[in-house]
Amino acid sequence: MPDQKHKTAIASDTRRSQRVRIAARARFREVGANPYEVEIDDLSATGFRMISYTRPRTGTRIWVTLPGLQSLEAVVRRTQGNNHGCEFTQPLHPSVATHLQSLLKARKAD
């Protein structure tokens, strides 16, 4: 039976797009709720990880507005404390994801 380290390695190897650590603020909203700001900790073409003090449940449909983009629909796929892994319902175009990753990664050094 695989140990936790092995399971983590398998999970990271099966990602559909490159995940990059970033530092950004975004607007987050659940259905029927007012939007508020969250921290985005990493971003890929297929999803992101946000840090929020509210705790949306796994499977919740949300909308997030990243810097320079319109509101994007996503689904919360996992939660662990205040960290929430979300998947875009329509992946970002690879060039858009790469541009945002570069732009927001550069801000982290500021």
Order of alpha helices (4+ residues) and beta strands (2+ residues): alpha-beta-beta-beta-beta-beta-beta-alpha
